Amino acid sequence: MNSLLNVGVIGCGNISNSYLQLAPLFKGFRFTACADLNTDLALQTANQYGLQAMSTDALLADDDIDIVVNLTIPSAHADISLQALLAGKHVYTEKPLCLNLADGLKMQALAQTNGLRVGSAPDTFLGGAHQLARKLIDDGTVGTIVSGSCHVMGRGVEMWHPNPEFFFKTGGGPVLDMGPYYIANLIQLLGPVKSVTARSSTPFPQRTITSQPHFGEVIQVETPTTLHAILEFEQGALITLSASWDVQAHSHTPMELYGSKGSLYLPDPNFFGGKITATEGKRELHLTTPWEHPFGVANQIIGDQALANYRTAGLAEMVMSIHHERDHMCSLDRALHGVEVLLGIIQSGENDTTVRMTTTCERPRALDPESAELLLNH
């Protein structure tokens, strides 16, 4: 591609560093501007990454900005994305896409009317580990997936996040915060969801922050913090999803899929890499074809672990798809369906009902190693 698309980021919190640090790995776009309600934070970010600090209104009005990356808090996602679409910008937003189906449908209508793209995190399903799982399923290695389990459980974010309060308010909770990684990966592996049934609880109505700078402050919890759901997929599989911030420790693997010929054990879909184990009965399968996927290569040391981190890959793939006039993988339709699944889990847990989906989507195409290489700068 010869032309670079200019990208402006709105929201300069923690996650912006991942996008801005990793962006040089990819081709087709460049970050040029940033905005935040906290003007000091915007200036700090601009100075650190060589950007122009602007107000949100000025960034949206700037004709040189082609794409807005929306990294605001979840409750502001829909408003900022809709404003960007009205301003004629493509949008790539952090998860979740929105907090209600109506806002997502508005985005869908605006994008279609104005010929604009909307992409949404998570993009971790593009990682080497999860694309290997996709290949094993598509190749029929474990047969038809008939059931499975997913577990995303821990003690919560108030122990480490510098500003954890919004995680426990409406629009937060483990399902909307961590669930998108699991649902996005399940959609790319199995396709769309038909219905969900769930139960939920809030064992601790107050949480005490033990991180800085708000150590000792008490949060009033407004959203369920333990949810257990059964997802019925259109292709027939039944998958159990357990999401909780009330668990001190557990021994479940993040994701297991059980097929008619064998089983798959997947790593945490919050990350790009990790080990995939495929079994036939009780025997581990030895893959005959080496899988050297570029998005599975460790590129960061966090603590004592070497991890593969390619966040921004979804934005890069959307940019490539804009140039080639094809569907992008982290698309609005898939994100909107994912949001309906997540909201359906919460609704079912609150109302003791089965919730049937009104949206659907196509599985994204697979991202093989060669296709992933095309997104990278070399």
N, C-alpha and C positions, 0 to 999 in steps of 0.2 A: 504494500500500500504506500502511496506517495504522500497522501494528505494526512496531517495529524488533526485530530479533533481536540478542541480545547475544553478542559473540564474545570468546573468550579465546585468546590466543596462547601456545603452549608452544614455547620456543626463541627466544632474543633475539639471535641472531647477525646477520651481515651482511644476509641477505635480509629480516629482519623490518622493516628500515627502509623497504624498497620497499612492503611491504604497509601499514604504518602511515602512511606519507606519502601514499599514493595512495588509501587508503580513503575519505577525504572526497569524492572524485569520484563515489562511487556511493551509491545509496540502498538502504534495506531492512535495514541492519545497522549496528552500531557496535562498535568494539573497546572493551572495558571493563577487561580484566585481562591480565596477562602473567606468565609463569613461566619460570625457567631454572635449571639446576643451579648456575650461577654467580649467587648471590643479588645480588651487587653489580651484575652486568649487568642483572638483572631490575629492580632499583631504578632504575638509570640510565635504562632504557627507559621505565619507568613515569613517572618524572619528566619525561622529554622529551615524552611523548605524552599525559600526563594520564590514566594508567591506574592500576589498583591492582596492586601487585606481590604475588604469592602464591606459595606452594609449588605444585608440580605436583599433589600430592594434594588440596590445598585448592581449586585451580581446578577439578579434575575433580569434586569433591564439591559445588561451588557450584550451587545450583538456579537461580540467575539467569543462568548461562551456557548458551546454547542451542547454540552451535557452538564446537568447538575447531579452531583453525588450527594445524596441526602443522608447525613449522619446525625440527625437530630434525635432527641429522645422519642420512643415509640408513639407517645400521644401526639407528637407533632408531625409524624411521617406523612400522613395523608394530606394535611394542609400545605406543607411545603412542596410535596410532589405535585399537587393540583396547581399550585401557583406557578411552578416551573413549567408544567404543560401549557398553561394559559399564556405563559411568556414565550412559548415556541421552542422550549428546550426538551431534548431527550432527558430521561431521568434514570438514574440507578440509585436505589435506596437500600439502606440497611434493613434487616428484618426486624419485625414483621412488616410486610408491605403496608398494612393498615390495621385498624382495630375493629372495623365493621365492614360488612360486605357492601353496603351502599357506597362507601367512599371508593372501594376498589372498582365497582362498576362505573362510577364517575370517571375514574382514571382510564378505564378501558375505553369508554366512549370518547373521551377527549383525545386519547392517543390515536384511536382509529380515525376520528374526524380530521385531525391535524397531521396525520402521517408521521407520528412520533413513536419512539420506542420507550418502554418502561421495563427496566430490569430490576431484579430484587435479589439481595442475598437471602439465604446463604449460597455460596458457590463452592463449598467444601466437597460437594458430591462430585465435582470435577477432578478431585484428587486421585492419585494413582491407585490407592487401595480400593476406593469405591468403584472406580472404573474397571478394575480387575474383577471385582464382584459382578459387575454388569456383564463383563465378557463371559464369565463362567455361567451366568444365568442364560445369556443369549445363545451360548454354544450348547446348552442342554446338559452341562456337566453334572448338575444336581437334579435334573428333571424339572418338573413344574413345581413352583413354590406354592405350598398349601397352607403353611402357617409360620409363625415366628414370634419373637419377643424382642422388645427394646426396653432398655432401662437407663434413665438419666436421673440419678438420685444422689443427693449430697446434703450438706448441712445448710447451704444457703450462701448468699453473697455478702451479707452484712459483716463478715469476718475479714474480707479483703478488699471489696470495692470502695473507692473513696467517696462515692455518692450513691449509696445503695437504696435510698428511700423509694425511688420510683419503681424499683423492681417489685415492691410489695403493694403497689397501688393498682387500681383498675388499669388493665392493659399490660400488667406485669405478670409475675408468677412463673413457675417453671415451664408450663406448657407454652406460653407465648415467648418466653426468653430462650429456652433451649430446644423446645419442640420443633421449631422450624428446621433445624439441622436434620433431625430424624425423619420428619415428614418429607422434606425435599429429597432425601436420599431414597426413601421408600418409593416415592413417585417415580424417580428415575430408574429404580430397579423393577418395580411391579406395575406402575401405571396409576391411574386415579383411584380414589376411595369412593365407595358407594354409600356407606353409613358408618356412624360411630355410636358406641354406647359406653358410658363412663360413670364413675363415682368419684366424689371429691370431698376433701375435708380441709379444715384449717386448725391444726392441733394447737398452734401457738398464736393467739391473736395479737401479741406484741413481740417485737424483736428488738434486742439491744445491740447497737452498733459497736463493734470492737475494732474497727479499722480507723485510721486517721483520714481526714481531720475531724470527724464527727463522733469520736470515741465517747461512748456512754449515752448518746442520744437514743431515745426510744421511738420505734416506728410502730404505728398502728396499721396492722395488716388488713388490707381491703380485698384481697383476692385469694382463692384457694391455693395452698402450698403443697398439697398431696393429691394427685389425680391418677387413677388407673382406668385405662380405656381399652376397648376392643375395637379395632378398625377392620371393617369388611371391605376388601378391595373388589373392584369391578371384575378382575380376573379370577376371583374366588377365594383368595387367601384371607385368612383371619390372623391378624397380628395384634399382640398385646403390647401396649405402651404404658410403662410406669414412669411417672415424672414427679419428683418430690424434692423439697428443700427441708425435709424433716427427718432425714436418714443420716445417722452417724457413720455407718459403714455397711457395705454389702459386698457380695462376691459374684454378682451377675456380670456377664459380659455385656458390652454396650448394645450389640445387635446380633441376633441369630435368625437365620432363615432356614426353614425345613422344607426340603423338596422331595419329590416322589422317588428320587434316586440317591439322595444324599443331603448333607447340610452344609451351610456356610456360616462361618463365624467372622464377624466384621468388627473393625476397630471403631472408636468413637467418631461419629460423623461430624463432630465439631472440628476435626482435624483432617488434613488432606492425605496423610500417610498412615502407616501401620501395617500389621500383619493380617493377611487373609488366610484362613484355614478352610479347606474344602474336604469333606469326608464322604466316603461311600460306605454306608453302614457304619462300622467302627474303624474303618481303615482310612488313614489320611492319604489323600491323593497327591501324587507328586506331579506338578505341572511340567509338561514337556517343552513348552514354549516360554523362554525367559520373558519377563514383563519388566521392561525398563521404561517406565512412564516418567516423563520429566516432572510431573506434579506429585511424584512420590519420593523425590530425592530430598533428603534432609538439607535445609538451608539456614536453619536457625538453631542456636543453643539456648534453651530456656531452662534455667536451673541446671540440672545435670542431665537433661535430655536433649538429644538432637532431633528436631522436628522438621517436617515438611510444611511450610507455610506459604501459600500462594494466593492469599486473599487479594482480591482485585482481578483474579482470573476471569470472574464472571463479567466484570466491566470490559475487560479486554476482548472477551469472546463476543459481547454485544457490539462493540465497536467493529470488530471484524465482520459480524453479521450485517451491520448497517452498510458497510462497503460492498458486501457481496449480495445484499438484498435477500437475505434468508432469515428464517426464524432463529432467534437467539435462545440459548439454552436456559438461562435464568429469566425466563419470560414472565410477563405480567399474568398470563393465563395460568401458568403453573403456580406462581406465587399466590394468586387469588384463590385458586383451589386449595392450596396449602393453608391459607388463612381460614377458609371456611371449615376445613378439617379441624384446625386448632380451636376455633370458636365453637365448633360443634361439640368438641370434647368438654369445654367449659360449660356450655349450655346443658349438655346431657348430664354432667355431674351435678349441676344445680337443680335441674328439673326432673331427674329420674326418668328420662325418656331416651328413646333411640332417635338420633338426628340423621336424616337422610340428606345427602349433598344435593344442592341445586346446580352446582358448577361441575365441570369436568375439564380434562386437558389431555393432550397427547404426552406420552413419554418423550423427554428430550432425546435427541440422537446421542449415541455414545461418543465419547471423546477419547479416541485412541492415541497412542503415543505420538504418531506422526501429526495428527491434528493439533495436539497440545503444543508441539514444537513450533508450529506456525504462529502461535500467539506470543512467543518469546523473542526478546531482543538478543542478538548474538554478536 
